[in-house]
Amino acid sequence: MRRETHVAQAFGAQPTPEAVKAAIEADSKAATKVQAIERERSAEWLAYLTMATSQRDHMLDREDQRGSVFFWGWRPAMSWMLLFLWSWNGVILPVANATAGTSIVPIPWEHLLGFAGLWLAIYGGGHTIKSVLGR
């Protein structure tokens, strides 16, 4: 149960923040009741906080193991670059040429397709090799 539920039960109120607040403000011994609930539930709340702290520490350790931005960032950077190049060739450049009256030559589609295929082979194939070798 959530803390608000326990407090609401102790004060005989609905388990909503507004109802609990009104019940606490109306009761002259509210601090004593809340302290009693905190004593009763302290082990449960401590276990929850310990678990949350452990999860946070685990996530921070994983972030520390990632290394530098270059170590992990080159793959998403290459994917974003490919997305930009396809957008440039298929949308941005034709619109720019039509509106500005220019004749900028696009990247040859076969070069773009070859580059994208090479990237998919490196990125996707690398993940396949990693999963097969178990690394």
C-alpha positions as CSV (number, residue, x, y, z in Angstrom):
1,M,0.0,0.0,0.0
2,R,1.1,3.5,-0.6
3,R,1.9,5.8,2.3
4,E,-1.1,8.1,1.5
5,T,-3.4,5.0,2.0
6,H,-2.0,4.2,5.4
7,V,-2.3,7.8,6.5
8,A,-5.8,8.1,5.1
9,Q,-6.9,4.9,7.0
10,A,-5.4,6.3,10.3
11,F,-7.4,9.5,9.9
12,G,-10.5,7.9,8.5
13,A,-10.3,9.8,5.3
14,Q,-10.5,9.0,1.6
15,P,-7.1,8.1,0.1
16,T,-6.7,11.3,-1.8
17,P,-4.1,14.0,-1.1
18,E,-6.9,16.6,-0.5
19,A,-8.9,14.4,1.9
20,V,-5.8,13.5,3.9
21,K,-4.7,17.1,4.0
22,A,-8.1,18.2,5.3
23,A,-8.1,15.4,7.9
24,I,-4.6,16.3,9.1
25,E,-5.5,19.9,9.4
26,A,-8.7,19.1,11.4
27,D,-6.9,16.8,13.8
28,S,-4.9,18.3,16.7
29,K,-3.0,15.1,17.2
30,A,-2.1,14.6,13.6
31,A,1.7,14.7,14.1
32,T,1.5,11.9,16.6
33,K,-0.6,9.7,14.3
34,V,1.7,10.3,11.3
35,Q,4.8,9.5,13.5
36,A,3.1,6.2,14.6
37,I,2.4,5.3,11.0
38,E,6.0,6.1,10.1
39,R,7.3,3.8,12.9
40,E,5.0,1.0,11.9
41,R,5.9,1.1,8.2
42,S,9.6,2.2,8.5
43,A,10.9,-1.3,7.6
44,E,8.8,-1.5,4.5
45,W,9.7,2.0,3.4
46,L,13.4,1.4,4.2
47,A,13.3,-1.8,2.0
48,Y,11.7,0.2,-0.8
49,L,14.3,3.0,-0.5
50,T,17.2,0.5,-0.4
51,M,15.9,-1.2,-3.5
52,A,15.5,2.1,-5.3
53,T,19.0,3.2,-4.3
54,S,20.4,-0.1,-5.5
55,Q,18.7,0.3,-8.8
56,R,20.0,3.8,-9.2
57,D,23.6,2.7,-8.3
58,H,23.3,-0.1,-10.8
59,M,22.3,2.3,-13.6
60,L,25.1,4.7,-12.7
61,D,27.6,1.8,-12.8
62,R,26.3,0.9,-16.3
63,E,26.7,4.5,-17.4
64,D,30.3,4.5,-16.1
65,Q,31.1,1.3,-18.1
66,R,29.9,2.9,-21.3
67,G,33.2,4.8,-21.7
68,S,33.6,8.0,-23.7
69,V,31.1,9.4,-26.2
70,F,33.2,8.3,-29.1
71,F,33.1,4.7,-27.7
72,W,29.4,4.4,-27.9
73,G,28.3,7.5,-29.9
74,W,29.7,6.7,-33.4
75,R,26.9,4.2,-34.2
76,P,24.0,6.6,-33.6
77,A,25.9,9.4,-35.2
78,M,26.3,7.3,-38.4
79,S,22.6,6.4,-38.4
80,W,21.6,10.0,-38.0
81,M,24.0,11.0,-40.8
82,L,22.4,8.4,-43.1
83,L,19.0,9.6,-42.2
84,F,20.0,13.1,-43.0
85,L,21.6,12.1,-46.4
86,W,18.5,10.3,-47.5
87,S,16.3,13.2,-46.4
88,W,18.7,15.6,-48.2
89,N,18.6,13.7,-51.4
90,G,14.9,12.9,-51.4
91,V,13.3,15.9,-49.8
92,I,15.4,18.8,-48.8
93,L,17.5,19.2,-52.0
94,P,14.6,19.0,-54.5
95,V,12.6,21.5,-52.5
96,A,15.6,23.8,-52.2
97,N,16.3,23.5,-55.9
98,A,12.6,24.2,-56.8
99,T,12.2,27.2,-54.5
100,A,15.6,28.8,-55.0
101,G,15.9,28.0,-58.7
102,T,19.2,26.4,-58.2
103,S,20.5,23.2,-59.7
104,I,22.5,21.6,-56.9
105,V,23.4,18.1,-58.0
106,P,22.2,15.4,-55.5
107,I,24.3,12.5,-54.3
108,P,24.1,9.7,-56.8
109,W,21.4,7.3,-55.5
110,E,23.6,4.2,-56.1
111,H,26.4,5.8,-53.9
112,L,23.8,6.5,-51.2
113,L,22.4,3.0,-51.4
114,G,25.9,1.5,-51.3
115,F,26.8,3.5,-48.3
116,A,23.6,2.6,-46.5
117,G,24.1,-1.0,-47.3
118,L,27.7,-0.9,-46.1
119,W,26.5,0.7,-42.8
120,L,23.7,-1.9,-42.4
121,A,26.2,-4.7,-42.9
122,I,28.6,-3.2,-40.3
123,Y,26.0,-2.3,-37.7
124,G,23.5,-5.1,-38.2
125,G,26.1,-7.7,-39.1
126,G,28.2,-6.7,-36.1
127,H,25.2,-7.3,-33.8
128,T,24.5,-10.6,-35.4
129,I,28.2,-11.7,-34.9
130,K,28.1,-10.5,-31.3
131,S,24.9,-12.5,-30.6
132,V,26.3,-15.6,-32.3
133,L,29.6,-15.4,-30.4
134,G,27.8,-14.5,-27.2
135,R,29.7,-11.3,-26.5
